[in-house]
Amino acid sequence: MTETIAGITIPDTPLVHEATELVRAATSPLLFDHSRRVFLFGSLKGAHRGLRADPELLYVGAMFHDLGLTGKYRRTDQRFEVDGADLARDFLLAHGRSEADARAVWLGIALHTTPGIANHLEPEVALVSAGVETDVLGFDLDEITAEQLAAVTAAHQRPNFKENILQAFADGMKDRPDTTFGTMNDDVLAHFVPGFVREDFVEIIRGSAWPE
C-alpha cells in the first residue's frame, strides 16, 4: 500500500520494503523515526531546491545512514558513517543496483557529518546531508512549510529528540574514539565520555616524524 507523508510518497518497491524492515529490526524507534524524517526532509528540500534524486537511492541512504550506531552493525575500527555506507552499498549491489548507484549512496552516508562537500555532489548524496541537517541541526527550516513540518513530525515524532540523539551518538562512538579525529563527532565524546582527549591537528603536524 502506497504511503504518502507531507506530499512525499514512500517508494512502494520490494527493495524499499526490505530496507525498511532491515532498519526497523536493527534500530531503536529513535533512530528509525529519525531516518524516515531524513528521507522526508531530504525529499522536501530537493523539491524546494530543484534537485531530483532517485527515490529508492535516497531512501536507502537516509535509512542506512545511522546503522553504524547500532549494536548489530557497529564496528570499532572505522567511522560509524562508513559502517552504514558499506552496508548500504552491499545491500544495493545485492539487489541489482549498479556500482554507480551504490557509490552515490555510499558517499551520501559517508559524508553526512562532513559539512560543505555533499551539497556539491549528486542529489542522492546532497539530500541525505540536507535531511540530516534539517532534523538534527534545524538548518534551513524555511525551505519546508509549517504544514509539511507538522505532517512529518506527526508521522514520525521527536520526543526529547535533541538529548536522545546525542546519547545515541555517544553510545555509538565511545568504543572507537580515535575514529572521531577531524570530525564534529569528537564534540560529542568531549561532552559525554569522561577522560576523552581530542587529538590536536596542529600538534600532530609539529610532532610528526619529519626532522625539521
Long-range contacts (C-beta under 8 A, 24 or more apart in sequence): 5-40, 5-151, 5-152, 5-155, 6-40, 6-44, 6-147, 6-148, 6-149, 6-151, 6-152, 6-155, 7-44, 7-148, 7-151, 8-39, 8-40, 8-43, 8-44, 9-55, 10-39, 10-59, 11-55, 11-56, 11-59, 13-56, 15-56, 15-60, 15-92, 15-95, 15-97, 16-56, 16-59, 16-60, 18-95, 19-59, 19-60, 19-63, 19-64, 19-91, 20-63, 22-91, 23-63, 23-64, 23-67, 26-67, 26-70, 26-72, 26-73, 27-66, 27-67, 27-70, 28-168, 30-161, 30-164, 30-165, 30-168, 31-66, 31-69, 31-70, 31-168, 33-156, 33-157, 33-158, 34-66, 34-135, 34-136, 34-156, 34-161, 34-165, 35-62, 35-63, 35-64, 35-65, 35-66, 36-62, 36-63, 36-155, 36-156, 37-131, 37-134, 37-135, 37-152, 37-153, 37-156, 37-158, 38-62, 38-65, 38-128, 38-131, 38-132, 38-134, 38-135, 39-63, 39-131, 40-131, 40-152, 40-155, 40-156, 41-130, 41-131, 41-134, 41-135, 41-144, 41-152, 42-127, 42-128, 42-130, 42-131, 42-134, 43-127, 43-131, 44-143, 44-144, 44-148, 44-152, 45-127, 45-130, 45-131, 45-134, 45-140, 45-143, 45-144, 46-123, 46-127, 46-130, 48-143, 48-144, 49-130, 49-143, 51-123, 51-126, 51-127, 52-123, 53-122, 53-123, 53-124, 53-127, 54-101, 54-124, 56-97, 57-92, 57-97, 57-101, 57-104, 57-105, 57-124, 58-108, 58-123, 58-124, 58-127, 58-128, 60-88, 60-91, 60-92, 60-105, 61-88, 61-105, 61-108, 61-109, 61-124, 61-125, 61-127, 61-128, 62-128, 62-131, 64-88, 64-91, 64-105, 64-109, 65-108, 65-109, 65-112, 65-128, 65-132, 66-168, 66-172, 68-172, 69-168, 69-169, 69-171, 69-172, 69-173, 70-172, 74-172, 74-175, 75-176, 76-175, 76-176, 77-176, 77-179, 78-176, 78-179, 79-110, 79-176, 79-179, 79-180, 79-183, 79-185, 80-172, 80-173, 80-176, 80-179, 80-185, 81-109, 81-110, 81-111, 81-112, 81-113, 82-110, 84-109, 85-109, 85-110, 113-183, 113-184, 113-185, 114-183, 115-184, 135-161, 136-165, 166-191, 166-192, 167-192
